[in-house]
Amino acid sequence: MDFLANENFPYPSITLLREKGFNVTSVLEEYSGISDTEVIDLAIKKDLIILTFDKDYGEIIFKHGKLNPPAVVFFRFKGETPEDAGKGLLTIIENESFQLQKKFTVFERENIRQRNY
């Protein structure tokens, strides 16, 4: 499972995921300043799951019919520490009842919702 961390995804969470053996491409490190649609295009091209705090991805995918990336995980809360997003993602990955591919996953403080596309 490989990820594309949007510019707003906390670097300590990226580091945590990398330490756990996941490949995480960082928009901030490698593609700073690209638009949301360019992030989606990059995710499609490189087969990466988008990690973001930006709610615009839902609108781009569902309202505007943009080509769908492999998956999006949208975090609706910041957490207590910058590592919390990474810890939350690890919880999703470890829970066998959740599959990320071809889904828009919304990670909230007390809830995880998914929508297929």
Secondary structure, DSSP 8 states (H G I E B T S, - for coil): -EEEE-TTS-HHHHHHHHHTT-EEEEHHHHSTT--HHHHHHHHHHHT-EEEES-THHHIIIIIS-----SEEEEE----SSTTHHHHHHHHHHH-TT---TTEEEEE-SS-EEEEE-
